[in-house]
Each structure stands twice: as C-alpha cells, then as structure tokens.
Amino acid sequence: MKKVTYRNQISRVLGVSLVVFLLFSISIFAQDGAVASGDPAKGKALFNQNCAACHALNRKMTGPALANVESRLNADEGLDREWIYAWVKNSPGVIKSGDDYANKVFNEYNQAPMTPFPTLSNDDIDNILAYTAAPPPEPVAASAAVAEGGEGGSSSTGISNEMILGALVIILGLLVMMLVLVQGTLKRIAVANGLDLEKAKSESGLPLWKAFAQNQFLVLVTVVILLLSGAYFVYGWMMQVGVDQGYEPIQEIHYSHKVHAGDNKIDCKYCHSSARVSKTSGIPSLNVCMNCHKSIYEYKGNPEGPSQEDLANGYTNEFYTGEIKKLYKAVGWDEENQSYTGESKPVEWIRIHNLPDLVYFNHSQHVSVAGIECQTCHGPVEEMEIMSQFAPLTMGWCINCHRETNVKVENNEYYAKIHEELSKKYGVEELTAAQMGGLECGKCHY
Amino acid sequence: MFQKSSPKMMNNFIKVGIAFGLVLLMASCSNKRRPNYQYMPNMYEPVGYETYQGFNEDEVTRIALFKGVSEAMLPPDNTIPRGWMPYGLENTIEGKELSRLKTSPLDSLKSEANLAKGKELFNIYCAICHGPKGDGQGTLVKREKILGVPSYADAARDITVGSTYHVIYYGLNSMGSYAVQLNHEERWQVAEYVMKLKQDL
C-alpha cells in the first residue's frame, strides 16, 4: 500500500514538475506557483540524514520541532520560503545580518548554532519542507495488527494451558474413582466367595518390615546406602553455600542487556568502560545512558515487533518506554525543555557479581592484557533480558581456566624475554596462565 | 475402607509429608532473587566500603552519610584523576572555533600504534552511531534509533583533529561528552583515527 502511494506521489510530482518545466520555459513568473511542490519521500531521507540529529517533527530537541514549519513561520512571523532557504544554507549569516526572528530562535535555543548546509539545493529544501508539512504515513496499521494478533495469541495459549491442566485433573479424579470402585467390587466378590480377608493377612506370617529387621545384612546394606546418598546430598548442598550462580535480582530500572548488547550490538565496553583500565568493570553512571537516551526517548522495538515471549512477560514497547522515563527521572532530564533540572536521584543498582573480600581480581588484566571476551566469564549477556550470574565464581573455576588458557604472548615485547625463558623451562610452545604463576596463592590472596 | 486401614495410612501420610516439607524447605532457600547464604560473611565482606556496595536498611539509617548513595559519586571538589591534563578551551562557540587550530600532541613517529589503538576505541565508542567507516551509518542509525548522524566528510562541518577532540571532550548537541570513558591520550588517538577515516571517505 505504502509503495503504491509513493509511486503515485512520485508520478504526480514528476507530472507537476514537467508542467512547471514547460511553464518555466515560457515565463519566469511561473516559479511562484511551482515552489509549493516537493517530494516528501525524498524529503524524509534528507531530513533523517541532515536534520534529525537536532530536530524532530513533533518535539523539541536541540532545535525546535519542525512539523509544518513553513506554514507556522508564514503565519506567525510572516517569513517566506526564501528566508528558510537562506537560513538553512547559512544560518550564522542570517543571525549576523540582524534578522529579528533568527536572533530570537538562536537565543531561545541556548545559542546553539545550526550547521550551515550550503550543499543542500533549493529543491532539496523543498523536499524537506514537503516532508515536514505532510510526512508519509507510518506503517502503524500493520504493527498494530501484529501487536493485537500477538496479544490474542498469548492469551489464547494461556487459556488452552489452563484447559489442558483442568482436563488432566478431571481425568486423574476419574481414575482414582475407578480404582476405588474396582477395589470395592473385588472385596465384595471376595467376601461373597467366603474368603476372610483379615484372616488371610495374619496367616501370611510376619509383616514385611519385621522380616526386613530380622535380616541383619539387608539392614546393614540399607543403612550404608542411606548414609552415602545422604552424605552426597549434604556435600552438594554445603558446596553451593556462598556460590551465587544464577543470582538475578530485580533492579530498580529494568535494563535489558538483550536489547542493548544483543539487538543493538552496543559493545560491552561502551558502558562498562572502566573494565579496560581498572580493577572494577564499573556500573555506568547515568550520563553514559544519556549519551544515547537524550535522542532515544521511546522504545520502538525491532522492525518485526515484539516476540510472543516478550509479550507474555509483559515486555511491551510501552513498558520499555516507561523504563526510559525512569532514567529521565533519576538523572533529572526535563524532556519538555530538553535540559537538566539538576534534581537527580541515584539509581540503586544491585551488584550481582561479587567476589569475596579475600580475593583480588582485576578486570583490566583480563580484558585489556589477556584480551578475554566478556562472555567467557559472564556468559551470553547479550541474550539476557534480566542479568544473571553465569559463572560460579569459585576458586576451582578460576584455577581451571588458568590451567587451560594460553597466555596471549604475541605483540607483547615488554615481556618477550620472560615468556621465552618460561617456555624453555617448561619445554612448551604456548604458556598457560598456570605456568606463568597463575596458581600461586599470593597472586590473588594477599 | 479408609476407616479400616487409617492408622497405618496416616503414618505413611505423615512420613511423606515430612519428606515433602524438607524438600520444600531446601528449595525455598534457593531464591534466585536473593544472594545465597555465606559461611563466614565477615571474611567475605570487606571491612571498608566497596565500590557500588549495596546497603541494607539498618546500615543506611545508621550511617547517614551513605543514605541513597550506592552509586558512583562525584569526586571531591578540586581533585583530579591521575594523568589528567588541563584542556584550556571552554565549551563555547569561540572555544570550538579555537579548537580547530589545535594539533595532536601525540608522537607522530608512533602514529601507526596510535591509529591502531584509536581504531579499537573508535569501534567501541563511536562506530555504534558514526559507523565503522565514519560515514554516519552505525548500527543505531541503520536501525533508526538515532537519526541525522553526519558523515565525517561533510564539507560544511569541515572537522579537524582539534575540533574532533573538542567534541569528544564536551559533546555537541545530541552527542554527549566522552571525557568520562576516554582519557586525554585516548581522545587524541580517536581524533587522529577520525581524521584518517575522513581522508578515506
């Protein structure tokens, strides 16, 4: 549908411009009638490429909102398209010339100068203005239909699940009833045949547990088995004390690593920048969030829309947008005026990965020097909607990796000599971290 | 029927019940929303306060200083980090114009190593919007999350190594400051790499 409207528009525009061209060839006064045209589709591309960094259609950003900017300027300020041409091509020049409105806007927006665009032709600007006057309709209907379909689907699966459970319960109940009935019938038959049930029982000799207690060997074996299996479970339980594998607390702001690192492929070190250079990897301060979220004020999701799983968990676009608003509140960002209010409040993130105080661990040594991927220890973070601890972070786990991992010796001239000597000493080509002294107690415990 | 065999059956029921209860009790200990138990917490937990340490309610009320601050705090006034260099230019239009004239203080003989480091850092911090080639087509732009990222080759902007450093330091319009994530030397390395990308475009 969309494409068809475009085609119509393009052909219409082509037709109009042909007429214009013919008129123009006859008389230059025809130009006034011609300027009203412009291709919104081309304008959108140009707008996104050149303007969208600072302008949006319906909200203030670094610069003012641009929806219907031409008619607005014409009605309020009496400025025509020629003024817009001049402004876009050389705004500092217009300001310097002492133009009233230009200076007013310049001062209203914190004197942030607009980049001059001498490369944009008048036709380009016409196209952009056509886009701001009537942006091509977004494919809202399609996505809404998808969302509706999705919700319907999820609720229907919910109902069917409950129905299946209910049916199972009914079947179970029926089975139990049948069993009871069958037993009753059998008993009645036995009584009718003259069998005395109580007598039969006492005649069969000792009860089973007494026979078992009298067999000393059997008792011994059972006790040993019970003790061993008990010890196994007790040992297992005691070994997991102090290990927080799988710990995934609810954070104050629902930050999805899946959306950021997975869908949008943002490097881990973009936010956790101190992992490159310091002991801790660091939870990013909120200004790092605002590097992007100054522009990204709502969650629009993937082009294919939210998945069934996300919808089932309540991770709708509105939900994520709400979390962005929480960020704005915490950092004190006033969306209306695009400025900081200065009223911030800390986000109390809950730290997940926590080594005991008796261990020294340095991120930069592993990330920058050894060049280990974050995922080696932290698991597939880019798939985690809720961050959870992947590795056990026990000493055995550390030691194991130090035994198996070869040290990155190439491009490390500073340690070239000692690497060579150690390789000779152990008679190996590649050194493991353990051979470098990675198992020494004092490396981590001091 | 139930009345007949009730004492024995009741016994069995109680046993099963106890076993079930024990399993439940164990299972209830493993709540993934809460950290696990520790053997000797005072060996595990630091005496001093650690970075981003969480505080429980008692502690917050006990130590008023830490009320609501389990986050990164600003360093005390008039302190500077190690290796910090004064920049000298202010975040104004005049400052930006002056920055155009600045040249990179990095050793030009080590330019190759600097560019390699610059490339690595660029791909972490800048390429997500500006694109790995600097043409303004990063992943976030392609996915239409952030729009209007200009190409480095844009004639109207005519970026120089000094103005690039200035923008990394202070940010510009929608772009935030990257002075937190990159130190003095790293900013120049990135700025030099940006100049290389601009040439190649």
Chai-1 contact restraints between the chains, C-beta under 6 A:
chainA,res_idxA,chainB,res_idxB,connection_type,confidence,min_distance_angstrom,max_distance_angstrom,comment,restraint_id
A,N48,B,L147,contact,1.0,0.0,6.0,A-B,restraint_1
A,C51,B,G148,contact,1.0,0.0,6.0,A-B,restraint_2
A,A52,B,L147,contact,1.0,0.0,6.0,A-B,restraint_3
A,A52,B,G148,contact,1.0,0.0,6.0,A-B,restraint_4
A,A53,B,G148,contact,1.0,0.0,6.0,A-B,restraint_5
A,A53,B,S174,contact,1.0,0.0,6.0,A-B,restraint_6
A,C54,B,N173,contact,1.0,0.0,6.0,A-B,restraint_7
A,T62,B,N173,contact,1.0,0.0,6.0,A-B,restraint_8
A,T62,B,S174,contact,1.0,0.0,6.0,A-B,restraint_9
A,T115,B,A156,contact,1.0,0.0,6.0,A-B,restraint_10
A,P116,B,A156,contact,1.0,0.0,6.0,A-B,restraint_11
A,F117,B,A156,contact,1.0,0.0,6.0,A-B,restraint_12
A,P118,B,A156,contact,1.0,0.0,6.0,A-B,restraint_13
A,V241,B,Y37,contact,1.0,0.0,6.0,A-B,restraint_14
A,V241,B,Y39,contact,1.0,0.0,6.0,A-B,restraint_15
A,G242,B,Q38,contact,1.0,0.0,6.0,A-B,restraint_16
A,G242,B,Y39,contact,1.0,0.0,6.0,A-B,restraint_17
A,D244,B,P35,contact,1.0,0.0,6.0,A-B,restraint_18
A,D244,B,N36,contact,1.0,0.0,6.0,A-B,restraint_19
A,G246,B,K32,contact,1.0,0.0,6.0,A-B,restraint_20
A,Y247,B,K32,contact,1.0,0.0,6.0,A-B,restraint_21
A,Y247,B,P35,contact,1.0,0.0,6.0,A-B,restraint_22
A,E248,B,K32,contact,1.0,0.0,6.0,A-B,restraint_23
A,P249,B,R33,contact,1.0,0.0,6.0,A-B,restraint_24
A,K265,B,T139,contact,1.0,0.0,6.0,A-B,restraint_25
A,I266,B,I128,contact,1.0,0.0,6.0,A-B,restraint_26
A,D267,B,I124,contact,1.0,0.0,6.0,A-B,restraint_27
A,K269,B,I124,contact,1.0,0.0,6.0,A-B,restraint_28
A,Y270,B,I124,contact,1.0,0.0,6.0,A-B,restraint_29
A,Y270,B,Y125,contact,1.0,0.0,6.0,A-B,restraint_30
A,S273,B,Q181,contact,1.0,0.0,6.0,A-B,restraint_31
A,T280,B,T51,contact,1.0,0.0,6.0,A-B,restraint_32
A,I283,B,Y52,contact,1.0,0.0,6.0,A-B,restraint_33
A,S285,B,A72,contact,1.0,0.0,6.0,A-B,restraint_34
A,M290,B,G176,contact,1.0,0.0,6.0,A-B,restraint_35
A,N291,B,G176,contact,1.0,0.0,6.0,A-B,restraint_36
A,K294,B,S174,contact,1.0,0.0,6.0,A-B,restraint_37
A,S295,B,I146,contact,1.0,0.0,6.0,A-B,restraint_38
A,S295,B,S174,contact,1.0,0.0,6.0,A-B,restraint_39
A,I296,B,K145,contact,1.0,0.0,6.0,A-B,restraint_40
A,P346,B,G68,contact,1.0,0.0,6.0,A-B,restraint_41
A,P346,B,V69,contact,1.0,0.0,6.0,A-B,restraint_42
A,P346,B,E71,contact,1.0,0.0,6.0,A-B,restraint_43
A,E348,B,S70,contact,1.0,0.0,6.0,A-B,restraint_44
A,I350,B,G54,contact,1.0,0.0,6.0,A-B,restraint_45
A,R351,B,Y52,contact,1.0,0.0,6.0,A-B,restraint_46
A,P356,B,Y44,contact,1.0,0.0,6.0,A-B,restraint_47
A,D357,B,P46,contact,1.0,0.0,6.0,A-B,restraint_48
A,L358,B,M43,contact,1.0,0.0,6.0,A-B,restraint_49
